Amino acid sequence: MQRSKLYDSKYGKPKDAINAFRSSLVDYFEKSLLKSYTTNCPEDQHIQNLEDFSNHGTQEGVNLLGPDGYKLGVAQKFLNLMLKYLWCIGKIPEPPHCPVDRIIISKTDLRGKMNWTEIKTTCEYKTAIGAIRKTAKKAGLSIAQWELKEFFRR
């Protein structure tokens, strides 16, 4: 979140508030979203979870975040990264998507055309996932498998 310009400068950066905000995100993930991923989570449910997570973060960070709130691009990175880690250690089945960031976008047709920290709508997110899916399909892999392979290549 440090590079995403998530926090509004007019509030400063009070450590206690930031820590409480981050804790609320982890708590929401564990209590409200994780159960959706104990079996294969359908893509439409994952996108709904992502919207709910973004909305939760916006509500929790109302006195901390900028005017765009907890942007979908930042929310997806957190959620998809948590899911990736849990999948890699065998706690959940393969997640429907992967963490979308600058490196992953740069390996698709969207290179230089999209900034993950500025994704604000599900339409923009689906555009990024579509480009990733297209690239992954060329490699004969799912989105999550392709991203993991690209990550290890680095």
C-alpha positions, -999 to 999 in steps of 0.1 A, spaced: 0 0 0 30 23 4 33 30 -33 -4 33 -41 -9 68 -27 -38 53 -7 -37 76 23 -48 112 21 -20 136 30 -44 159 48 -47 133 75 -10 128 79 1 92 85 -9 83 121 7 49 127 -21 38 151 -48 46 126 -29 29 98 -23 -2 119 -59 -4 130 -70 0 93 -47 -28 82 -59 -50 111 -95 -44 100 -87 -56 65 -70 -88 77 -99 -94 101 -125 -89 74 -106 -112 50 -104 -140 76 -140 -137 90 -160 -127 59 -141 -138 27 -118 -167 34 -147 -192 37 -155 -186 0 -121 -200 -10 -121 -233 10 -136 -249 -21 -132 -236 -57 -145 -201 -57 -163 -192 -89 -150 -161 -107 -182 -141 -102 -181 -147 -65 -145 -137 -64 -153 -104 -81 -182 -98 -57 -158 -106 -28 -134 -81 -42 -161 -54 -44 -172 -61 -9 -136 -60 4 -130 -26 -14 -162 -12 1 -153 -25 36 -119 -9 33 -134 24 22 -158 24 52 -130 15 76 -106 40 62 -130 70 58 -108 93 80 -75 80 65 -79 74 28 -80 97 -1 -112 106 -21 -111 74 -40 -113 53 -8 -99 18 -8 -94 15 -45 -103 -18 -62 -68 -21 -76 -53 -19 -41 -79 -42 -26 -74 -69 -53 -37 -69 -47 -42 -76 -10 -69 -102 -15 -53 -120 -45 -19 -120 -27 -34 -135 4 -51 -162 -17 -19 -169 -36 0 -175 -4 -27 -197 11 -28 -217 -22 10 -221 -23 11 -236 12 -18 -259 5 -45 -243 26 -70 -235 -2 -75 -247 -38 -62 -227 -67 -76 -191 -66 -95 -178 -97 -71 -149 -102 -36 -137 -94 -23 -105 -78 -24 -78 -105 6 -54 -104 29 -35 -127 51 -65 -135 22 -88 -144 4 -61 -165 37 -54 -183 37 -90 -196 3 -85 -213 -12 -64 -241 -19 -37 -215 17 -29 -210 20 9 -204 -18 13 -207 -29 5 -172 -17 12 -136 -29 -13 -111 -31 12 -83 -55 33 -103 -80 5 -110 -113 18 -95 -140 -3 -112 -148 -40 -117 -148 -32 -155 -112 -20 -153 -103 -50 -132 -120 -74 -156 -100 -58 -185 -68 -65 -167 -78 -101 -159 -89 -106 -195 -54 -96 -207 -38 -118 -181 -61 -147 -191 -52 -143 -228 -15 -144 -220 -18 -173 -196 -39 -193 -222 -11 -189 -247 12 -206 -222 -14 -233 -216 -18 -223 -179 -45 -209 -156 -41 -173 -145 -28 -183 -110 -4 -209 -124 9 -185 -151 15 -157 -125 34 -181 -102 56 -192 -131 63 -156 -140 70 -147 -104 96 -175 -100 112 -165 -133 122 -132 -117 
